[in-house]
Amino acid sequence: MRGFLIAFEGLDQSGKQTQAEGVRTEVVGRGRECRLFSFPDYTTPIGAEIGEALQGSRDYGADVMQLMYVANRHERRVGMMRLLEDGAVVVCDRYLASSIAYGEAQGLDAVWLRDIQRFLPRPDLTILLDIAPETAVRRKAAGRDRYERDLQLLSRVRESYRRQAAQPDWLRLDGERPRAEVSADVISAIATRLAPP
């Protein structure tokens, strides 16, 4: 049985973590191994540095930030590859498309942002939970990081995500709907793709 990599993308507060955890529960319930990764992974050395930057303790350019995000994913690359080789389902809360969306929104070249991630495992399915920036702010009124406070930036990020979602192996869902409705669509999509041939 081949492994399967699912990535959830979208603005903060779009429900990525909730839906990723729901998929893990569903997959494990079907008798398959499933591991959840969340990026940035603040538990690693590079992840800790990213956390400092997002809270304003460090001042890196947009290009350096994206290189750190990619390096942070590489910190988990070997483990992810091993799981996929063993036939597990790997679920990521944020992954490759985040660097493209946020980097592009800050004026970086989308081709370069794809290229620097070419040695990371590719998702079999990317699910965009699409919400408006205003919804993200309403759902998290306090404690927002430097990206979450910039509505114009978030609008550009959303536009990039929507462009990316036109690619094959993407599923764009309206994240403004009730959680249960979104979950039903996610589980339906996963069940179809994980069904035995």
Backbone as a printed PyTorch tensor [residue, N CA C, xyz], in Angstrom:
tensor([[[  0.8550,  -1.1860,   0.0000],
         [  0.0000,   0.0000,   0.0000],
         [  0.8960,   1.2430,   0.0000]],

        [[  0.6890,   2.1050,  -0.9590],
         [  1.5220,   3.3070,  -1.0440],
         [  1.0470,   4.3690,  -0.0490]],

        [[  1.9900,   5.1750,   0.3840],
         [  1.6400,   6.2610,   1.2820],
         [  0.8680,   7.3500,   0.5540]],

        [[  0.3230,   8.2710,   1.3180],
         [ -0.5030,   9.3400,   0.7470],
         [ -0.2750,  10.5860,   1.5790]],

        [[  0.0220,  11.6990,   0.9190],
         [  0.3170,  12.9640,   1.6010],
         [ -0.7780,  13.9780,   1.3080]],

        [[ -1.3970,  14.4560,   2.3780],
         [ -2.4760,  15.4450,   2.2950],
         [ -1.9970,  16.7280,   2.9710]],

        [[ -2.1520,  17.8570,   2.3000],
         [ -1.7800,  19.1490,   2.8850],
         [ -3.0160,  20.0370,   3.0010]],

        [[ -3.1800,  20.6540,   4.1530],
         [ -4.2300,  21.6510,   4.3450],
         [ -3.6090,  23.0340,   4.2730]],

        [[ -4.2330,  23.9010,   3.4810],
         [ -3.7400,  25.2680,   3.3010],
         [ -4.8700,  26.2610,   3.5270]],

        [[ -4.4860,  27.4970,   3.7670],
         [ -5.4610,  28.5620,   3.9820],
         [ -4.9420,  29.5680,   4.9890]],

        [[ -5.6630,  30.6560,   5.1260],
         [ -5.2890,  31.6740,   6.1020],
         [ -5.4060,  31.1070,   7.5090]],

        [[ -4.7450,  31.7490,   8.4570],
         [ -4.9210,  31.3630,   9.8530],
         [ -6.3960,  31.4680,  10.2240]],

        [[ -6.8250,  30.5470,  11.0730],
         [ -8.2140,  30.4790,  11.5400],
         [ -9.1830,  29.9540,  10.4810]],

        [[ -8.6510,  29.3340,   9.4270],
         [ -9.5360,  28.7700,   8.4020],
         [-10.0130,  27.3690,   8.7680]],

        [[ -9.4430,  26.7940,   9.8320],
         [ -9.8690,  25.4710,  10.2730],
         [ -8.9230,  24.3570,   9.8820]],

        [[ -7.6970,  24.7010,   9.4740],
         [ -6.7460,  23.6900,   9.0100],
         [ -6.4500,  22.6300,  10.0690]],

        [[ -6.1240,  23.0820,  11.2780],
         [ -5.7690,  22.1300,  12.3350],
         [ -6.9530,  21.2260,  12.6730]],

        [[ -8.1260,  21.8080,  12.7880],
         [ -9.3270,  21.0260,  13.1030],
         [ -9.5780,  19.9610,  12.0420]],

        [[ -9.5100,  20.3570,  10.7760],
         [ -9.7840,  19.4090,   9.6960],
         [ -8.6660,  18.3670,   9.5820]],

        [[ -7.4300,  18.7720,   9.8000],
         [ -6.3130,  17.8260,   9.7510],
         [ -6.4700,  16.7630,  10.8410]],

        [[ -6.8490,  17.1920,  12.0310],
         [ -7.0550,  16.2460,  13.1240],
         [ -8.2350,  15.3200,  12.8270]],

        [[ -9.2640,  15.8490,  12.1810],
         [-10.4110,  15.0370,  11.7980],
         [-10.0310,  13.9670,  10.7870]],

        [[ -9.1690,  14.3300,   9.8360],
         [ -8.7030,  13.3510,   8.8520],
         [ -7.8820,  12.2650,   9.5410]],

        [[ -7.0230,  12.6560,  10.4520],
         [ -6.2260,  11.6450,  11.1730],
         [ -7.1390,  10.6540,  11.8910]],

        [[ -8.1540,  11.1560,  12.5810],
         [ -9.0950,  10.2800,  13.2820],
         [ -9.7900,   9.3390,  12.3090]],

        [[-10.2060,   9.8740,  11.1670],
         [-10.9020,   9.0690,  10.1600],
         [ -9.9860,   7.9850,   9.5880]],

        [[ -8.7650,   8.3610,   9.2530],
         [ -7.8360,   7.4050,   8.6320],
         [ -7.4570,   6.2980,   9.6200]],

        [[ -7.1640,   6.6730,  10.8480],
         [ -6.8260,   5.6730,  11.8660],
         [ -8.0190,   4.7420,  12.0950]],

        [[ -9.2270,   5.3070,  12.0680],
         [-10.4350,   4.5000,  12.2080],
         [-10.6100,   3.4940,  11.0850]],

        [[ -9.9960,   3.7800,   9.9410],
         [-10.0490,   2.8530,   8.8000],
         [ -8.9040,   1.8470,   8.8330]],

        [[ -8.1100,   1.8960,   9.8990],
         [ -7.0580,   0.9040,  10.0670],
         [ -5.7290,   1.2310,   9.4300]],

        [[ -5.5170,   2.4940,   9.0470],
         [ -4.2330,   2.8840,   8.4480],
         [ -3.4670,   3.7910,   9.3970]],

        [[ -2.1570,   3.6890,   9.3240],
         [ -1.3250,   4.5890,  10.1120],
         [ -1.4350,   5.9950,   9.5330]],

        [[ -1.5060,   6.9750,  10.4140],
         [ -1.6120,   8.3660,   9.9710],
         [ -0.8440,   9.2480,  10.9320]],

        [[ -0.0060,  10.1180,  10.3790],
         [  0.7560,  11.0610,  11.1940],
         [  0.4490,  12.4830,  10.7600]],

        [[  0.3250,  13.3610,  11.7400],
         [  0.0140,  14.7680,  11.4940],
         [  1.2470,  15.6220,  11.7690]],

        [[  1.5880,  16.4730,  10.8010],
         [  2.6760,  17.4360,  10.9570],
         [  2.0840,  18.8340,  10.8320]],

        [[  2.5890,  19.7490,  11.6320],
         [  2.1350,  21.1340,  11.5720],
         [  3.3430,  22.0270,  11.3030]],

        [[  3.2200,  22.8650,  10.2900],
         [  4.3130,  23.7830,   9.9340],
         [  3.8530,  25.2320,  10.0270]],

        [[  4.6880,  26.1310,  10.5590],
         [  6.0050,  25.8650,  11.0930],
         [  5.9430,  24.9350,  12.3170]],

        [[  6.9780,  24.1100,  12.4360],
         [  7.1210,  23.2440,  13.6000],
         [  8.0430,  23.9760,  14.5660]],

        [[  7.4410,  24.6170,  15.5690],
         [  8.2030,  25.4700,  16.4860],
         [  9.0620,  24.6800,  17.4650]],

        [[  8.9820,  23.3320,  17.4520],
         [  9.7530,  22.5180,  18.3910],
         [ 11.1820,  22.2760,  17.9120]],

        [[ 11.4870,  22.6350,  16.6720],
         [ 12.8330,  22.4210,  16.1360],
         [ 13.6570,  23.7070,  16.2910]],

        [[ 14.9840,  23.6110,  16.1500],
         [ 15.8090,  24.8320,  16.2460],
         [ 15.4080,  25.9070,  15.2380]],

        [[ 15.1880,  25.5170,  13.9850],
         [ 14.8010,  26.5070,  12.9790],
         [ 13.3900,  27.0120,  13.2640]],

        [[ 12.5180,  26.1100,  13.6880],
         [ 11.1520,  26.5140,  14.0310],
         [ 11.1190,  27.5280,  15.1660]],

        [[ 11.9750,  27.3400,  16.1510],
         [ 12.0370,  28.2930,  17.2700],
         [ 12.4570,  29.6720,  16.7790]],

        [[ 13.3920,  29.7060,  15.8370],
         [ 13.8340,  30.9860,  15.2750],
         [ 12.7100,  31.6480,  14.4820]],

        [[ 11.9360,  30.8540,  13.7550],
         [ 10.7760,  31.3910,  13.0300],
         [  9.7940,  32.0100,  14.0100]],

        [[  9.5530,  31.3190,  15.1200],
         [  8.6450,  31.8460,  16.1350],
         [  9.0960,  33.1950,  16.6670]],

        [[ 10.3910,  33.3360,  16.8940],
         [ 10.9270,  34.6210,  17.3660],
         [ 10.6710,  35.7150,  16.3330]],

        [[ 10.8760,  35.3820,  15.0640],
         [ 10.6830,  36.3680,  14.0020],
         [  9.2150,  36.7790,  13.8910]],

        [[  8.3090,  35.8100,  14.0020],
         [  6.8870,  36.1270,  13.8740],
         [  6.3890,  37.0020,  15.0210]],

        [[  7.0340,  36.8930,  16.1690],
         [  6.6280,  37.7140,  17.3050],
         [  7.3640,  39.0540,  17.3520]],

        [[  8.2480,  39.2910,  16.3630],
         [  8.9110,  40.5900,  16.2730],
         [ 10.2560,  40.6800,  16.9620]],

        [[ 10.7650,  39.5560,  17.4980],
         [ 12.0680,  39.5820,  18.1740],
         [ 13.2370,  39.5180,  17.2020]],

        [[ 12.9770,  39.1290,  15.9580],
         [ 13.9980,  39.0800,  14.9180],
         [ 13.4610,  39.8450,  13.7120]],

        [[ 14.3740,  40.3300,  12.8790],
         [ 13.9590,  41.0840,  11.6960],
         [ 14.6480,  40.5150,  10.4660]],

        [[ 13.9680,  39.5790,   9.8060],
         [ 14.4910,  38.9650,   8.5980],
         [ 13.7010,  39.4460,   7.3890]],

        [[ 14.3550,  39.4810,   6.2440],
         [ 13.6610,  39.8000,   5.0040],
         [ 12.7270,  38.6630,   4.6110]],

        [[ 11.8250,  38.9650,   3.6900],
         [ 10.8440,  37.9700,   3.2480],
         [ 11.5190,  36.7370,   2.6650]],

        [[ 12.6160,  36.9370,   1.9180],
         [ 13.3020,  35.7850,   1.3190],
         [ 13.9230,  34.8880,   2.3800]],

        [[ 14.5320,  35.4870,   3.3890],
         [ 15.1440,  34.6980,   4.4670],
         [ 14.0680,  33.9350,   5.2420]],

        [[ 12.9460,  34.5870,   5.4870],
         [ 11.8520,  33.9020,   6.1890],
         [ 11.3980,  32.6770,   5.4130]],

        [[ 11.2300,  32.8110,   4.1020],
         [ 10.7700,  31.6580,   3.3220],
         [ 11.8230,  30.5600,   3.2840]],

        [[ 13.0960,  30.9230,   3.2230],
         [ 14.1430,  29.9110,   3.2830],
         [ 14.1070,  29.1750,   4.6170]],

        [[ 13.8010,  29.8900,   5.7000],
         [ 13.6910,  29.2370,   7.0060],
         [ 12.4690,  28.3170,   7.0620]],

        [[ 11.3500,  28.7610,   6.4830],
         [ 10.1710,  27.8900,   6.4490],
         [ 10.4750,  26.5930,   5.7150]],

        [[ 11.1640,  26.6950,   4.5830],
         [ 11.5020,  25.5040,   3.8030],
         [ 12.4780,  24.6270,   4.5870]],

        [[ 13.4730,  25.2480,   5.2180],
         [ 14.4250,  24.4850,   6.0360],
         [ 13.7080,  23.7810,   7.1830]],

        [[ 12.7170,  24.4130,   7.7560],
         [ 11.9230,  23.8310,   8.8330],
         [ 11.2110,  22.5580,   8.3550]],

        [[ 10.7020,  22.5860,   7.1200],
         [ 10.0800,  21.3710,   6.5600],
         [ 11.1220,  20.2900,   6.3170]],

        [[ 12.3190,  20.7090,   5.9050],
         [ 13.3890,  19.7320,   5.6910],
         [ 13.8020,  19.0630,   7.0020]],

        [[ 13.6220,  19.7470,   8.1280],
         [ 13.9250,  19.1180,   9.4160],
         [ 13.0520,  17.8820,   9.6450]],

        [[ 11.9030,  17.8240,   9.0140],
         [ 10.9760,  16.6830,   9.1690],
         [ 10.9250,  15.8090,   7.9130]],

        [[ 11.7160,  16.1450,   6.8960],
         [ 11.6420,  15.4550,   5.6060],
         [ 11.9050,  13.9540,   5.7050]],

        [[ 12.9880,  13.5700,   6.3700],
         [ 13.3530,  12.1530,   6.4390],
         [ 12.2450,  11.3430,   7.1100]],

        [[ 11.7220,  11.8520,   8.2130],
         [ 10.6380,  11.1560,   8.9080],
         [  9.3900,  11.0320,   8.0460]],

        [[  9.0590,  12.1020,   7.3190],
         [  7.8990,  12.0550,   6.4340],
         [  8.1070,  11.0410,   5.3130]],

        [[  9.2950,  11.0310,   4.7200],
         [  9.5880,  10.0980,   3.6350],
         [  9.4910,   8.6510,   4.1240]],

        [[  9.9960,   8.4020,   5.3090],
         [  9.9520,   7.0390,   5.8550],
         [  8.5060,   6.5900,   6.0500]],

        [[  7.6790,   7.4640,   6.5830],
         [  6.2670,   7.1300,   6.7800],
         [  5.5810,   6.8290,   5.4490]],

        [[  5.8290,   7.6710,   4.4560],
         [  5.2090,   7.4650,   3.1390],
         [  5.6890,   6.1600,   2.5010]],

        [[  6.9670,   5.8690,   2.6550],
         [  7.5070,   4.6170,   2.1060],
         [  6.8810,   3.3960,   2.7810]],

        [[  6.4970,   3.5480,   4.0560],
         [  5.8730,   2.4530,   4.8020],
         [  4.3730,   2.3670,   4.5710]],

        [[  3.8280,   3.2470,   3.7100],
         [  2.4120,   3.1830,   3.3800],
         [  1.4930,   3.9980,   4.2670]],

        [[  2.0600,   4.8550,   5.1070],
         [  1.2330,   5.6620,   6.0070],
         [  0.6110,   6.8520,   5.2700]],

        [[ -0.4240,   7.4050,   5.8820],
         [ -1.0060,   8.6600,   5.4150],
         [ -0.3780,   9.7750,   6.2460]],

        [[  0.1670,  10.7680,   5.5700],
         [  0.7860,  11.9190,   6.2300],
         [ -0.0990,  13.1280,   5.9670]],

        [[ -0.4620,  13.8280,   7.0300],
         [ -1.3190,  15.0070,   6.9340],
         [ -0.5260,  16.2120,   7.4300]],

        [[ -0.4790,  17.2720,   6.6250],
         [  0.2510,  18.4860,   6.9970],
         [ -0.7080,  19.6630,   7.1680]],

        [[ -0.5880,  20.3190,   8.3010],
         [ -1.2710,  21.5870,   8.5530],
         [ -0.2980,  22.6680,   8.0980]],

        [[ -0.4800,  23.1560,   6.8920],
         [  0.4210,  24.0280,   6.1300],
         [  1.5550,  23.2050,   5.5430]],

        [[  1.8960,  23.5610,   4.2890],
         [  2.9970,  22.8390,   3.6620],
         [  3.5730,  23.6950,   2.5260]],

        [[  3.8490,  23.1070,   1.3880],
         [  4.5740,  23.7930,   0.3100],
         [  3.8840,  25.0590,  -0.1740]],

        [[  2.5690,  24.9950,  -0.3410],
         [  1.8290,  26.1190,  -0.9230],
         [  1.8580,  27.3610,  -0.0440]],

        [[  2.0860,  27.1870,   1.2530],
         [  2.1440,  28.3500,   2.1410],
         [  3.3050,  29.2650,   1.7790]],

        [[  4.4600,  28.6580,   1.4720],
         [  5.6110,  29.4890,   1.0940],
         [  5.3330,  30.2450,  -0.1910]],

        [[  4.6670,  29.5870,  -1.1230],
         [  4.3500,  30.2640,  -2.3820],
         [  3.3650,  31.3960,  -2.1270]],

        [[  2.3140,  31.1370,  -1.3540],
         [  1.2850,  32.1520,  -1.1090],
         [  1.8320,  33.3500,  -0.3430]],

        [[  2.4990,  33.0950,   0.7680],
         [  2.9970,  34.2030,   1.5910],
         [  4.1980,  34.8830,   0.9350]],

        [[  5.0700,  34.0950,   0.2900],
         [  6.2130,  34.6930,  -0.3970],
         [  5.7910,  35.5480,  -1.5710]],

        [[  4.8770,  35.0090,  -2.3800],
         [  4.3690,  35.7530,  -3.5330],
         [  3.6840,  37.0460,  -3.0780]],

        [[  2.9610,  36.9630,  -1.9720],
         [  2.2600,  38.1420,  -1.4400],
         [  3.2310,  39.2260,  -0.9860]],

        [[  4.4860,  38.8360,  -0.7360],
         [  5.5120,  39.8000,  -0.3230],
         [  6.4770,  40.1260,  -1.4560]],

        [[  6.0780,  39.7790,  -2.6900],
         [  6.8590,  40.1810,  -3.8550],
         [  7.9350,  39.2100,  -4.2970]],

        [[  7.9840,  38.0280,  -3.7050],
         [  8.9770,  37.0390,  -4.1200],
         [  8.5000,  36.2830,  -5.3590]],

        [[  9.4400,  35.7090,  -6.0740],
         [  9.1500,  35.0140,  -7.3240],
         [  8.5770,  33.6200,  -7.0460]],

        [[  7.3990,  33.3380,  -7.6060],
         [  6.7200,  32.0640,  -7.3520],
         [  7.5300,  30.8820,  -7.8780]],

        [[  8.2290,  31.0640,  -9.0030],
         [  9.0470,  29.9750,  -9.5540],
         [ 10.1760,  29.6210,  -8.5880]],

        [[ 10.8310,  30.6370,  -8.0470],
         [ 11.8880,  30.4010,  -7.0670],
         [ 11.3220,  29.7120,  -5.8190]],

        [[ 10.1650,  30.1350,  -5.3670],
         [  9.5590,  29.5570,  -4.1660],
         [  9.2130,  28.0790,  -4.3740]],

        [[  8.8170,  27.7190,  -5.5910],
         [  8.5770,  26.2950,  -5.8960],
         [  9.8980,  25.5440,  -5.9660]],

        [[ 10.8870,  26.1670,  -6.6120],
         [ 12.1600,  25.4930,  -6.8600],
         [ 12.8900,  25.1450,  -5.5650]],

        [[ 12.8720,  26.0310,  -4.5810],
         [ 13.6080,  25.7660,  -3.3370],
         [ 12.9560,  24.6510,  -2.5200]],

        [[ 11.7650,  24.1960,  -2.9400],
         [ 11.0740,  23.1270,  -2.2170],
         [ 11.0380,  21.8180,  -3.0060]],

        [[ 11.8090,  21.7480,  -4.1010],
         [ 11.6570,  20.6200,  -5.0200],
         [ 12.0870,  19.2860,  -4.4340]],

        [[ 12.8740,  19.2900,  -3.3510],
         [ 13.3180,  18.0240,  -2.7700],
         [ 12.4330,  17.5590,  -1.6120]],

        [[ 11.3740,  18.2800,  -1.3390],
         [ 10.4080,  17.8480,  -0.3270],
         [  9.3520,  16.9690,  -0.9860]],

        [[  8.7820,  16.0020,  -0.2530],
         [  7.7450,  15.1530,  -0.8600],
         [  6.5430,  15.9770,  -1.3150]],

        [[  6.0130,  15.6300,  -2.4830],
         [  4.8890,  16.3730,  -3.0520],
         [  3.5700,  15.8780,  -2.4820]],

        [[  2.6320,  16.7640,  -2.2270],
         [  1.3100,  16.3190,  -1.7570],
         [  0.5500,  15.5790,  -2.8620]],

        [[ -0.1750,  14.5530,  -2.4530],
         [ -1.1020,  13.8810,  -3.3730],
         [ -2.3990,  14.6740,  -3.4740]],

        [[ -2.7290,  15.3830,  -2.4120],
         [ -3.9330,  16.2100,  -2.3740],
         [ -3.6670,  17.4140,  -1.4880]],

        [[ -3.9890,  18.5940,  -1.9920],
         [ -3.9190,  19.8200,  -1.1940],
         [ -5.3250,  20.3780,  -1.0810]],

        [[ -5.7550,  20.6310,   0.1470],
         [ -7.0950,  21.1430,   0.4030],
         [ -6.9910,  22.5870,   0.8810]],

        [[ -7.5630,  23.4940,   0.1190],
         [ -7.5990,  24.9040,   0.4920],
         [ -8.9040,  25.1880,   1.2260]],

        [[ -8.7960,  25.6260,   2.4690],
         [ -9.9530,  26.0780,   3.2360],
         [-10.0080,  27.5940,   3.0790]],

        [[-10.8540,  28.0330,   2.1890],
         [-10.8670,  29.4210,   1.7300],
         [-11.7580,  30.2930,   2.6080]],

        [[-11.1520,  31.2790,   3.2720],
         [-11.9050,  32.2610,   4.0510],
         [-11.3880,  33.6550,   3.7270]],

        [[-12.2070,  34.6560,   4.0090],
         [-11.7980,  36.0500,   3.8100],
         [-10.8560,  36.4810,   4.9340]],

        [[ -9.9470,  37.4100,   4.6540],
         [ -9.0680,  37.9200,   5.7100],
         [ -9.8490,  38.4670,   6.9060]],

        [[-10.9800,  39.0970,   6.6300],
         [-11.7950,  39.6560,   7.7240],
         [-12.3140,  38.5550,   8.6420]],

        [[-12.6010,  37.4010,   8.0660],
         [-13.0450,  36.2650,   8.8770],
         [-11.9220,  35.7830,   9.7770]],

        [[-10.7100,  35.7290,   9.2240],
         [ -9.5500,  35.3080,  10.0200],
         [ -9.3690,  36.2250,  11.2280]],

        [[ -9.5020,  37.5290,  11.0080],
         [ -9.3370,  38.4970,  12.0960],
         [-10.4520,  38.3410,  13.1220]],

        [[-11.6740,  38.1470,  12.6570],
         [-12.8170,  37.9910,  13.5690],
         [-12.6720,  36.7360,  14.4400]],

        [[-12.1210,  35.6740,  13.8540],
         [-11.9760,  34.4180,  14.5960],
         [-10.8290,  34.4520,  15.5910]],

        [[ -9.8800,  35.3630,  15.3930],
         [ -8.7540,  35.4910,  16.3240],
         [ -8.5070,  36.9770,  16.5690]],

        [[ -9.1640,  37.5000,  17.5810],
         [ -9.1390,  38.9410,  17.8190],
         [ -7.8540,  39.4040,  18.4950]],

        [[ -7.1790,  38.5070,  19.2220],
         [ -5.9930,  38.9250,  19.9780],
         [ -4.8460,  37.9560,  19.7140]],

        [[ -3.6290,  38.4140,  19.9940],
         [ -2.4670,  37.5450,  19.8870],
         [ -2.0550,  37.2120,  18.4680]],

        [[ -2.3740,  38.0680,  17.5150],
         [ -2.0410,  37.7860,  16.1190],
         [ -0.5670,  38.1340,  15.8570]],

        [[  0.0890,  37.3170,  15.0080],
         [  1.4820,  37.6020,  14.6650],
         [  1.5370,  38.6760,  13.5780]],

        [[  2.7460,  38.9770,  13.1150],
         [  2.9200,  40.1200,  12.2040],
         [  2.2070,  39.9200,  10.8780]],

        [[  2.0900,  38.6840,  10.4100],
         [  1.3580,  38.4250,   9.1700],
         [ -0.1480,  38.5670,   9.3990]],

        [[ -0.6030,  38.0480,  10.5270],
         [ -2.0480,  38.0310,  10.8100],
         [ -2.6210,  39.4360,  11.0050]],

        [[ -1.7620,  40.4040,  11.2910],
         [ -2.2360,  41.7750,  11.5160],
         [ -2.3500,  42.5870,  10.2260]],

        [[ -1.8640,  42.0520,   9.1180],
         [ -1.7850,  42.8000,   7.8610],
         [ -2.8640,  42.3140,   6.8910]],

        [[ -4.0020,  43.0090,   6.8680],
         [ -5.1320,  42.5780,   6.0410],
         [ -4.8180,  42.6410,   4.5490]],

        [[ -4.0660,  43.6310,   4.1230],
         [ -3.7180,  43.7230,   2.6980],
         [ -2.8400,  42.5420,   2.2860]],

        [[ -1.8830,  42.1960,   3.1450],
         [ -1.0440,  41.0310,   2.8700],
         [ -1.8990,  39.7680,   2.7890]],

        [[ -2.8200,  39.6090,   3.7400],
         [ -3.6690,  38.4170,   3.7610],
         [ -4.5380,  38.3280,   2.5130]],

        [[ -4.9730,  39.4650,   1.9940],
         [ -5.7560,  39.4590,   0.7530],
         [ -4.9190,  38.9430,  -0.4130]],

        [[ -3.6500,  39.3460,  -0.4720],
         [ -2.7650,  38.8600,  -1.5390],
         [ -2.4550,  37.3700,  -1.3530]],

        [[ -2.3070,  36.9490,  -0.1020],
         [ -2.0840,  35.5270,   0.1800],
         [ -3.2720,  34.7090,  -0.3110]],

        [[ -4.4760,  35.1950,  -0.0210],
         [ -5.6780,  34.4720,  -0.4580],
         [ -5.7410,  34.3780,  -1.9820]],

        [[ -5.3920,  35.4620,  -2.6600],
         [ -5.3960,  35.4410,  -4.1250],
         [ -4.4130,  34.3930,  -4.6590]],

        [[ -3.2410,  34.2980,  -4.0460],
         [ -2.2610,  33.3060,  -4.4700],
         [ -2.7920,  31.8950,  -4.2320]],

        [[ -3.3650,  31.6630,  -3.0750],
         [ -3.9310,  30.3450,  -2.7870],
         [ -4.9910,  29.9760,  -3.8290]],

        [[ -5.8270,  30.9230,  -4.1700],
         [ -6.8920,  30.6380,  -5.1360],
         [ -6.3140,  30.3270,  -6.5120]],

        [[ -5.2550,  31.0110,  -6.8940],
         [ -4.6080,  30.6980,  -8.1720],
         [ -4.0190,  29.2870,  -8.1330]],

        [[ -3.3520,  28.9770,  -7.0430],
         [ -2.7500,  27.6510,  -6.9170],
         [ -3.8060,  26.5460,  -6.9250]],

        [[ -4.9690,  26.8470,  -6.3630],
         [ -6.0190,  25.8330,  -6.2330],
         [ -6.6220,  25.4260,  -7.5730]],

        [[ -6.2480,  26.1130,  -8.6540],
         [ -6.7130,  25.7190,  -9.9870],
         [ -5.9220,  24.5240, -10.5210]],

        [[ -4.8490,  24.1600,  -9.8280],
         [ -4.0170,  23.0400, -10.2650],
         [ -4.7070,  21.7000,  -9.9760]],

        [[ -4.3100,  20.6600, -10.7180],
         [ -4.8120,  19.3200, -10.4000],
         [ -4.3890,  18.9200,  -8.9780]],

        [[ -5.1230,  18.0200,  -8.3930],
         [ -4.8380,  17.5050,  -7.0480],
         [ -5.0160,  18.5570,  -5.9570]],

        [[ -5.8110,  19.5820,  -6.2510],
         [ -6.2300,  20.5500,  -5.2440],
         [ -7.7470,  20.4530,  -5.0840]],

        [[ -8.2060,  20.7600,  -3.8990],
         [ -9.6340,  20.8620,  -3.6170],
         [ -9.8480,  22.1530,  -2.8400]],

        [[-10.6330,  23.0470,  -3.3920],
         [-10.9210,  24.3160,  -2.7190],
         [-12.2980,  24.2330,  -2.0770]],

        [[-12.3500,  24.4580,  -0.7640],
         [-13.6000,  24.3970,  -0.0110],
         [-13.8830,  25.7370,   0.6430]],

        [[-15.1410,  26.0700,   0.7340],
         [-15.5750,  27.3020,   1.3960],
         [-15.4470,  27.1170,   2.9030]],

        [[-14.4190,  27.7180,   3.4820],
         [-14.1660,  27.5920,   4.9100],
         [-15.0300,  28.4850,   5.7790]],

        [[-15.8930,  29.2860,   5.1450],
         [-16.8020,  30.1490,   5.9080],
         [-17.9930,  29.3550,   6.4610]],

        [[-18.2140,  28.1660,   5.9090],
         [-19.3700,  27.3590,   6.3050],
         [-19.1810,  26.7400,   7.6910]],

        [[-20.2430,  26.2000,   8.2720],
         [-20.1050,  25.5040,   9.5590],
         [-19.0860,  24.3720,   9.4770]],

        [[-18.3830,  24.1560,  10.5670],
         [-17.3040,  23.1700,  10.6260],
         [-17.7530,  21.7840,  10.1530]],

        [[-18.9440,  21.3730,  10.5570],
         [-19.4230,  20.0300,  10.2130],
         [-19.6040,  19.8680,   8.7010]],

        [[-20.0570,  20.9180,   8.0390],
         [-20.2280,  20.8540,   6.5810],
         [-18.8780,  20.7180,   5.8800]],

        [[-17.9040,  21.4920,   6.3420],
         [-16.5600,  21.4090,   5.7650],
         [-15.9870,  20.0150,   6.0010]],

        [[-16.1460,  19.5110,   7.2260],
         [-15.6250,  18.1830,   7.5690],
         [-16.2080,  17.1050,   6.6740]],

        [[-17.5000,  17.1990,   6.4080],
         [-18.1480,  16.1920,   5.5630],
         [-17.5320,  16.1800,   4.1670]],

        [[-17.2660,  17.3640,   3.6110],
         [-16.6450,  17.4460,   2.2850],
         [-15.2100,  16.9180,   2.3090]],

        [[-14.4700,  17.2400,   3.3750],
         [-13.0870,  16.7690,   3.4960],
         [-13.0570,  15.2470,   3.5740]],

        [[-13.8680,  14.6670,   4.4480],
         [-13.8670,  13.2120,   4.6260],
         [-14.3020,  12.5080,   3.3440]],

        [[-15.2600,  13.0740,   2.6390],
         [-15.7000,  12.4960,   1.3730],
         [-14.5550,  12.4710,   0.3580]],

        [[-13.8240,  13.5730,   0.2790],
         [-12.6970,  13.6500,  -0.6600],
         [-11.5930,  12.6680,  -0.2890]],

        [[-11.3210,  12.5500,   0.9950],
         [-10.2730,  11.6390,   1.4500],
         [-10.6840,  10.1930,   1.1960]],

        [[-11.9320,   9.8630,   1.5190],
         [-12.4020,   8.4850,   1.3590],
         [-12.3200,   8.0500,  -0.0990]],

        [[-12.6660,   8.9470,  -1.0100],
         [-12.5960,   8.6300,  -2.4340],
         [-11.1630,   8.3250,  -2.8650]],

        [[-10.2280,   9.1330,  -2.4070],
         [ -8.8460,   8.9850,  -2.8450],
         [ -8.1030,   7.8470,  -2.1420]],

        [[ -8.5400,   7.4820,  -0.9350],
         [ -7.8680,   6.4120,  -0.2190],
         [ -8.5280,   5.0530,  -0.4370]],

        [[ -9.6170,   5.0410,  -1.1970],
         [-10.3020,   3.7730,  -1.4550],
         [ -9.3650,   2.8270,  -2.2130]],

        [[ -9.4100,   1.5140,  -1.8810],
         [ -8.5640,   0.5610,  -2.6130],
         [ -8.8680,   0.5820,  -4.0960]],

        [[ -7.8730,   0.3930,  -4.9600],
         [ -8.1040,   0.4220,  -6.4140],
         [ -8.9560,  -0.7680,  -6.8640]]])
